Amino acid sequence: MADTYTMSNGDLERLSREGTGPLPGEVAIEVLTSSINYRDLAIRAGFYPSTSGVVPLSDGAGRVMSVGDGVTELKPGDLVASCFYPFWEAGPATAANHAVSLGCEADGLLRSHATLPARAFIPAPNHLSASEAATLPCAALTAWAALLTRGKLVPGEHVLVQGTGGVAVFAVQFAKAMGATVTVISSSEEKLQKIRDLGADHTVNYQEHASWSEKVNETLGGESIDLAIELGGATTLAHSLNCLRVGGRISVIGVLSGNEANLMISDVLRKWVSLNGITVSHRGDFEAMNRFMESHRIKPVIDHEVGFAEAELAYEQLGVGRHFGKIVISHQ
């Protein structure tokens, strides 16, 4: 079964091999675009136990050039996106199926061509360009898992989203399409206006309101958040808990403000909180998300693109944090 697949040493070696054409079960693509995530900054900074000299970036899209024997689901000319975890096809996370991710333990997509096992690619949604498809593998799928797979969002619930980066914007788009009410916090009035234009129902500027959870509660008339998409970590987790209703859920997907949080355990108990850690998700979720995006005609929000020769600039710009949505690298 796909969810009990065990990776071999040969599989890991094949993830980093290119230039000899696809072997049976493999696909060779021309990489057209890639996109960068905060995870890539963390890998460079040494916060992840990544493989030395690994090609960076988990996220990319390209055209299939050739397929190896036995590959039937993809054909030359198809536009595909990469799968963050190439050996996690379905089911719950295990130590084996999400031990290898692209751009960390194995070579990523910041390159012109890639030859990988067929399971490492997925057809892009029909209505998306290569640039748009390149934003999906990490940010979009993380938002999907945080809201639906682990977050168990149902129509009519109220979602709190932190920030206006890639994951946050996808979370707002998906939550609104699912029929949820959405509150967003950010430090930029310009970005808050943009997120309102995307459908956010309520916004709070945390630069103006340091105790932003109190402002959220005041705006909503009490502690009424059903699901918090927690991206901040150290300085935001206690605030998320403060505006959560009894029986609410928190999807923890980021540590942008630090890795160690102080919060009252008694509040966690009192509110019957479900706390879920999220690190992207599997291929089955990716397929479901793509169908959802196609049916709702959801398009990723791209702040801007840089050229392949300017990839270093993408790292710098992501770190500054002025972007709204995703930063994409064009390889053409």
C-alpha positions, 0 to 999 in steps of 0.5 A: 500500500502507498501509505506503508511504502518504505524508501530504500537507499537506491530510491534516495540515490535516484532522487539526486541522479540526472542526465542519463534519462529516466529509468523504469518508473521515472519521469524527466522534466524541464523545470520551468519555474520554482518558488521559494518558502520560508523553509528554504531560508531555514534550511540555508540557516542550518535549522534543518538537518539537510544534506550537504550540497543539496539543490534547494527548493521543494517547489517547482513546475515543468514540462514532462520531456520523457517517461521511463518504462511502466509510467502511464499516468504522465506523458511528454508535454504534461505540465506537472508540479513537484511533490514535497514528499516524494514517498508519501502517497497517502495515509497518516505520516510515519517516520518512513514516508515523510523522512525525505523531502525535496530541497532538504534531504534530496535535490530540489527544483532550482535547476533546469532539468530533473529526473525523479520517480514518477510519484515525485510529480503530479499533474498541475491543475488545468487552469494554472500556468507553470508559474502558478503551479510552482507555488502549490507543493509546499504553501498551498498544500500546507494550507489545505492540510491545516484547514481540512485534513487536520483542521477538519474545517466545515462550512460556517466556521470561523478561521483565524489566519496570521499574516499575508505570505504564501500559506496565509493567502492560500488559507484565506482563499481555501477557507472562503471557498469552503464557506468559512468566515475569516479573520486575518492579522497583519502589520501592514494596512496595505496588505490587510486591504489586499486580503480583504479584497480576497474575501477576508471578513475581519482584519486586525493590525497587530502593530496598532494592537499589540494584544491583538487577540483581545482586539479580535475578541472585541471585534467578534464579540467574544472568544469565537475562533473555531480554527487558528492557522498558527504561523508565528509560533513563539509570540503568537500561539498564546494569542491564538489560544486566547481567541479560540472558542472552547473545543476549538483547534489550532493548526501549527505550521510555522515558527516565524517569531521563534521556536519556543512559546510560553502559554498556560497549560490550564488554558489548553485544558480549559478550552479542550483545544486540539493542537495539530502540527502540520508539515505539508501533506501527501500526494493524495491530499495534493490531488484532492486540493487540485480538484478543489482549485479547479472546481472553484477556479482558484488561482495562486496570488503571485507577488512577483517573479525573478529570473533564474540568475536572480534566485539569490534575490528571491531569498533576500526579498522573502526574508524582508517580508514585503511580499503578498502571496508568493515569490516565483523564480522563472527558469526561462 
